[in-house]
Amino acid sequence: MNLFATWPVTFLWPQFLWLLLALPLLVLLYVWLLRRKKKMALRYASLSIVREAMGKGISSKRHIPPVLFLLSLAAMLVASSRPSAVITLPADQQTIMLAMDVSGSMRATDVKPNRLVASQDAAKAFLAELPRNIRVGIVAFAGTASVVQPPTLSREDLVAAIDKFQLQRGTAIGNGIVVSLSELFPDAGIDVQSMMAGRDRQRGVAIDQAPGLGRDGKEKKTQAPFVPVAPGSYASAAIILLTDGQRTTGVDSMDAAKAAADRGVRIYTVGIGTVDGETIGFEGWSMRVKLDEETLKGIARNTQAQYFYAGTASDLKKVYESLSSRLTVVKKETEISGLLALVAAAFALLSAGLSLAWFNRIL
């Protein structure tokens, strides 16, 4: 945890800050006591005898414990005003879904050695950096989308799933998002069929209300009306969407993004490849693949996340490094009175300890 707060600091009980005015009075009282003690010392026949008895350095050391005690009082008084500040804390993230494009365009070599291998290597490096307590699931999408590894803590299983990617035709970006959501909310009845049926029937129908078949092939049970939440408010999970092309089939990408936003799930989008596009050919067919940055930016924006562009393999690794730090820590406004109380206790104990060690008394 980062113990350094980001300014400005706010106070829930600012009226208690007036108590800090007592500190100058305590300083004046300390100076008065020193002068009083000095006048009493003048009664000795020789001040040199007093200095010799005190020893070298004692005269300066005697001020350190009182100063530490005053700092302790100051920290306690500030803590009583209940200060709050934006500090960096460990995130509540529990599950991350990697939705990765395995369409045929990922064989393009503008990202060395090719887009697919670069994305696989970067994803494995990303997994190595994540804390072991975060579950990760993997969805691969091309013309369709499927879960290649349900959320798990096993990094070995995740790496094995990534190594088994097989290129296919088509790019169903929306399907990749919907299948990722269905893994995050397995009891909500989210699936590609209901999304498509809902879109065809009328726009804006919540996905939980759309009739259709569940993953087991049986008709879904009637569920309570779905109530959307604020975009980006679901802190327990996030989706990382990596693709190199435009959607060619399946659920509309923005409809899928809205479904995620309504559940508060952030979708961090990563675009890999060339923005201007590239013509690739394979087994007698050719196509021009072009990165649809506007859609990817829209998905990230609507879900309160961020879009990243990776034009090279090194760029992609840097993107994943950035995402690792973003998903494992979070900045939030937190009351820090407890932290100040701890600092006050440390100053008080240090003051008493030094006083006992040097003068065999407490202050």
N, C-alpha and C positions, 0 to 999 in steps of 0.2 A: 504494500500500500504506500502511496506517495503521501508523506506527512506534511508536505508543503501546500498550503492553501493558495488558491488563486484569488487575487483581489478582484472586486471589493468584498470586504467582510461585512455582513449585516448582523444586527443584534436584535434578539427578540425582546429583551428587557433592557433597553439602552439607559434607562434611568439609573441603573445600578453603577454605571460608569462614573457617576458623581462621587462615588466612594473613593475613586483614585486620588481625589484631592487630599485624602488623609495621608498619603505617602509623603508629600513634602513636609507635613507636620511631624511625621515620624523622623524624617531626616533632621529637622531642626532640633527635635528632642534628643537625638543621638549626639549631635554637635554640642548641645548644652551639657549633656552628661560627660562628654569628654573634657570640656573646659572645667567643669566642676571637679572632675577627678584630678585634673592638672593642678588646680588650686590647692587641693588637699595634698598633692605630692610635694608642693613647695615647703611643707612643714619639715621635710627631711633635711638633715644638716648638709647633705651633699647629693645633688641630683645625679652625679656621676655614679654613685653607688647604686641608684635605682636603675640607670641605664645598663650598668654591668649585670645587674641581677636579671633584667629582662632579656638580655642577649641580643645579638645582631639579627635584624629582620623581624623580630617579634612586633615591633611598633607598627610595621606595615601589614603584617599578617593579621593583626587584631581587627582590621577593617573588613577582611574578606567574609567571615561568617555573617556579620550584620548586613552586608550588601546582598549576599545570597538570600538571607531571610526576607529582605525587602522585595527582592525579585519574586520570591515565593508568594508573598502577600499580593503583589501586583498581578501575578498570574491567576490567583484565586479570585481576586476582585473582577478581573475581566471575564473569567469563567462564569461568575454569578450573573453576568449580563446575557448569557446564552448566545454566544457568537455562532454564526453560520457562515460557511464558505464553500466554494466549489473545489472539491478535492478528487483525486483519482483513486478509485476503489476497484477491487476485483469485480468483474462483471458477473451477473447472475446467469450468463449463458450456459445452457445445459446441452443443447443439441444444435448442430450445424449440418445443413443439407447441402451437398455439392451437386449442383445440376450441371452436367457437362455435355457439351455438344460432341457427338460422334458421327456427324454427317460426313458425306464423302468429301466435302470441301476441306475437311481438316487434314487431308493429305497434302495440301499446298505447302511448298517449301520456302515461302517467303519468311517464315519463322523457322530457323534451323533447329534440328534437322528437318522437321516438319511440324505443323501446328499441333497435331495429335500428340506426338512424342514430347514436345515442349510443354504442353498442358499436363501430360501425365507426370513428367519430372517435377514440374512446379507444384502440382497437387501433393505429391509425395513429400516434398520438402516442407510444404505447409503443414501436413499432418505431423511431421517430426517436431515442429515448433509449438504445436498446440499443447496445452496442459493435458495430462492424461485423464483428467476427470471429465473432459468434454466429449460427449458422444458425437459421432459423425456418421452420416448416411450418404449414400451416393446414388444419384439418378442419372442414367445415360439417356440422351434423347437424340433422335434423328427424325425419321418419318413418324415414329411413335416414341413413347417414353416408357421406361421401366426402371424399377428399383433393382440395381445390381448389388447393393449391399444395404440392408436395413441399418438404422442407427446402432452403433456399437462402440465400445471402448477399445476394441482390439485394433491396433494400428496394422498388425500383420494381415488381418482379413481385409482391411480397407485397401492396402497396397496390392494385395492379390486381385481384388476386384478391379482396380484401376489398370493393372497389367493385362486384363482380359478384354479390354475394349475392342469392339469390332465395328468397323466403319459401315454405314448404311446410307441409303439415299433419303433425301428430304430433311427438312429442318422444322420441327414442331416445338418452338420455344415455349409457347403457352402450355403445351402438354407437360414439358419438363417442370414448369412451375406448379401446375396442378398436382402432379404425382408427388412432388416434394411436399406440398401442403397436406396431401392425404397421409403421408408418413408422419408428419408432425401432429396431425389431428385424426387419428385412425377411426374414431367413433363419430366423426361429424358427417359422414356420408359424402365426402368430397371425392369426385372422380371425373374423368374426362367426359364420360357419357352425359352426366348431369349438367356439366358446364355447356356442352354443345346443345343439349336439349333446351336448356334455359335460355341460351342466346337465340335459338331459333324461335322459341315461343314468345318471348318478350324480353327486351333489354332491361337490365337492372334487377332481375329476380335473384334473390340471395341463393347461393349455391346449395345451402342446406334445405331450401324449400323446393328445389327442383326435383321432380320425380325421376326415377330411373332405376337401374340395377346396381347393386353394390358389387364389391369385388368378388364376392362369393357366387355371383350370378343370380342371387335372389333379390326380390323386390325389396327396396329399402323401407324400413319402418317409418311411420310418420314421426317427425321430430318437431320440437318446439321451434317457433320462429327465431331465426338467427338475428341477433342484435350486434351490429358492427361496433368496433371499438376504434379508438384513435389510431391513425397510422403510426407505426413505429413504437407502439406502447407495449408490445409483447416482448419481454426481455429474456424469455427462456429459450428462444430459438431464433435462427436466422438462416437465410438461403443465400448461397453464393452461386450466381448463374454465369457460366462461361460459354461463349459462343463466338463463332467467326462469321456468321452470315445473317441473312434475312430469313424471316419466317416464310415457309412455303406451304405449310399445311397445319391442320390441327386447330386447337383453341386459339383465339385471338390473344396475342401477347398482353395487350393492355387490359383485357377482361380478366386474364389470369392474375395480372398485377393488382387489379382492384380487389380480387378475392383475397389476396395476401394482405393488402392494406387494410381491408375490413377486419382482418383478424389481428392486426397490429404487427405482422411479421415483416421485417425488413428484407429486401432483396438487393444484395450488392452485386452489381453487374460488371462483368469483365469482358471487354471486346478484344479479341486476338486476331491479328492479321493486318492487312492493308486497308486503309479507309477508302481508297479509290477503287479497290477491287482487283481481281486477278482472274484470268481465264485458265482453267485447269481442264485436263482431259484424262480419261481412264476408260480402257476397254471399249474404244470406239465412240464414246460420247464426250462432249465438252460442255462446260458451263462457266459463266462468269460469276464469281463469288464476291459479294460486296458487303461490307460491314454496315449494318443499320444502326449507326450510333444514336440517332434521334430516339428510336424506340427504346434502346437500352438506357439512355439517359432518362427517358420518361418513366420507365419501370422503377429505376432507382429513386427518382424524385418523388413519385407517387407513394412509395413505401418508406419515405424518410431515410433512404440509404444513400449510396454514392456510386457513381460510375467510374470505372478505371479503364484506360486504354493501354494495351500491351502490344507494341509493334514488334518486339523482339523477345527471344527467350529470356534474356536477362531482365527485361522490363516486366515480364510476367512473374518472375520470381520475386521482384521487388514489390509488385502488387500484392502477392500472397503474404509477403512479410508484413506489409502495412495492414492487411486484413487481419493477420494473426494478432497484432497489437490492438487493433480496434475492437476485436471481438472478445478479448480477454480482460480488458479494463474498460471502465466507464467513468466519466466525470459527472458528478452530481452534487447538488447543494446539500450539505450535511452539517448538523450541529457539531461543533468541535469543542464544546465546554468540557467534555470528558478528557480530551487530549490536553487541554490547558490545566485541568486539575492534576493530571499525571505529571506535567512539567512542574507545577507548584510543589507537589509532594517530593519530587526529585531534588529541587532546590532546598527545601526544608531539611531533608535528610542529609544532604551534603553540608549544609550550614552547621547542623548539629554535630555531624561527624568530625568536621575540621576543628570545631571549637573544642570538642572533647580531646582530640588528638594533640592539639597544640597547647591548650590552656587547662586541660582537665576539668572543664566545665561546659555547660550549654549556654552559649552567648554570654 
